Amino acid sequence: MNKSVLVIDDDKMLRDTLTNGLRKQSFTVFTADSAEAAHEILGRISVDAMVLDRMMPGQDGLSFLKQIRAKGDTTPVIMLTAMSGSDNAISGLAEGADDYLPKPFQFQELVLRLKNITNRTNPTQPQNVLPTCLIYSDGEFFIKSDNTGTKELLSLSNEEKKLLQSLTQPFGNIVSATPMVAKRLRNKINSVSSNIDIITVRGMGYKIVNTKR
């Protein structure tokens, strides 16, 4: 299953370079140009790792990291910075960074560090486990309603069911599909649950994600 990464950096050229490079390494990449934008994204989806710039306008990376850790977010974070010196590395690690990489850096080194921190996160967790709100039984999908907590059958067309099977076997697959089918499936899921969503991965297809941590 593709690992997902949120790149948070105010430098558009760097964001674009990392996005293109990481996608070629089979990562699913989301980007934010500020800490404020990253908060909004993390309010909707979960990711496997973050690459976080330390110095940004508005809320800086260190404050952002401290804030999400205080909320219980344990997503692995690699902090990037142009600030050199061991004291800066220590302060980043003290606030909850899992790794620290000074700028400029070698792209391949970042890839290796990302693979290391994502592979050691829940290494024994099965990758095909569905979120608790989504149930697959006897060839049908059921979903727990946000309003009642009861299990409801998702009434799906053959195309929608095939897409949902592809998206969940394993959970997190990126799958190509016609926009109309993906939209219909997303609407049916959203009508009964806010815990999962189907998002567009630009240039690649669609992915189902947890929206609640």
MARZA-410267 format. One record per residue (C-alpha): residue in one letter; x, y, z. Coordinates in steps of 0.1 Angstrom, whole numbers, plus 2048, in hexadecimal, padded with zeros to 3 digits. Example, Ala and Ser with C-alpha at 12.3 -4.5 7.8 and 13.67 -1.06 7.14 Angstrom:
a87B7D384E/s8897F5847/
***
This chain:
m800800800/n80D8237F7/k818837815/s80A85A817/v81F87981F/l81589D826/v8308B681C/i82D8D782E/d8438F2820/d83E916815/d8579117F8/k8429087DA/m8608FC7C5/l86A8E47E1/r8478D87E6/d8448D07C1/t8668BF7BF/l85E8A97DD/t83B8A17D0/n8488957AE/g8658827BE/l8528717D9/r8368677C1/k8508557AC/q85A8437CC/s8368377D0/f82C84F7EB/t80A8607EB/v8128847F0/f7FD8A17FF/t80B8C4802/a8048E3818/d815905814/s81190E839/a80A8FF85B/e7E790D859/a7E08FB839/a7EF8DB848/h7D78DD866/e7BA8DF84D/i7C68C083A/l7CC8AC859/g7A98B4864/r79D8A0847/i7B6884841/s7D186F852/v7F386A842/d810853849/a82B86E84D/m83189384A/v84F8A683C/l84E8C784F/d8618E8848/r86C8F9868/m86C91D85C/m84B92884D/p83694884D/g81A947866/q81D92A87E/d84091C87C/g8478F7879/l8528F289C/s8329018AB/f81D8ED892/l82F8CD89E/k82A8D58C2/q8058DC8BD/i7FD8BC8AB/r8118A78C4/a7FE8B78E0/k7DE8AC8CF/g7EA8888CE/d7F58868AA/t81186D8A8/t81686E882/p83C86B87A/v84C88C871/i86C89585F/m8758B9866/l8878CC84B/t89B8EC853/a8B5904846/m8BF90A86A/s8DE8F7871/g8ED8EC892/s8E68D08AB/d8D18E78C2/n8B78EB8A6/a8B68C68A0/i8B28C08C5/s8958D98C8/g8838C98AB/l8878A68B9/a87C8B28DB/e85B8BF8CE/g85489D8BE/a86589B89C/d86F878893/d88C88387D/y89E8A3873/l8AD8AC851/p8C08CC84B/k8BC8DE82A/p8CA8DA810/f8C68B4810/q8C88977F8/f8A688B7EC/q8AF8677EF/e8B986C813/l89687A81A/v88685C809/l89A84481E/r89185683E/l86C856834/k86D83182D/n87D82B84E/i86483E863/t846832851/n85180D851/r85780E877/t83481C87E/n81D800887/p8327E6874/t81C7C987E/q7FB7DB876/p7E97C985A/q7E67E083B/n7C57D3830/v7B17DA850/l7937EF84A/p78A80D861/t77080387B/c75581786A/l75780284A/i74E7DD849/y7507C482D/s73C7A4831/d72D78B819/g73679F7FB/e7267BF807/f7337DF817/f7237ED837/i72A80D848/k72381986C/s70E83886B/d71B85787D/n6F785F889/t6EB83D896/g70B827899/t6F780C887/k7057F786A/e6F6802849/l6FA7F0828/l70A80680D/s6F48027EF/l70E8027D3/s70D7FC7AE/n7257E27A0/e73E7FD795/e73D80E7B7/k7417ED7CA/k75F7E37B4/l76F8057BA/l76A8037E0/q7797E07E0/s7977EC7CD/l79B80A7E5/t79A7F3803/q7AE7D57F9/p7C47E0808/f7B67FF819/g7C881D80B/n7CD8117E7/i7CE82B7CC/v7B68217B1/s7AD83178F/a788835789/t77084A775/p76886A787/m743864787/v746842798/a75E84F7B2/k74786D7B9/r7288577BD/l73B8407D5/r74885D7E9/n72686D7EC/k71784C7F9/i732848813/n73186D81E/s70B86B822/v70F85283F/s73285784D/s74B873852/n76685B85E/i77385183B/d77486381A/i78085E7F7/i7998777EB/t7A987E7C9/v7CE8777C6/r7D888E7A9/g7E487C78B/m7E085A79B/g7BB8537A4/y7A88507C4/k7AF8457E7/i79983E806/v7A684D826/n79E85084B/t792873853/k79086C879/r7AF86488E/
***
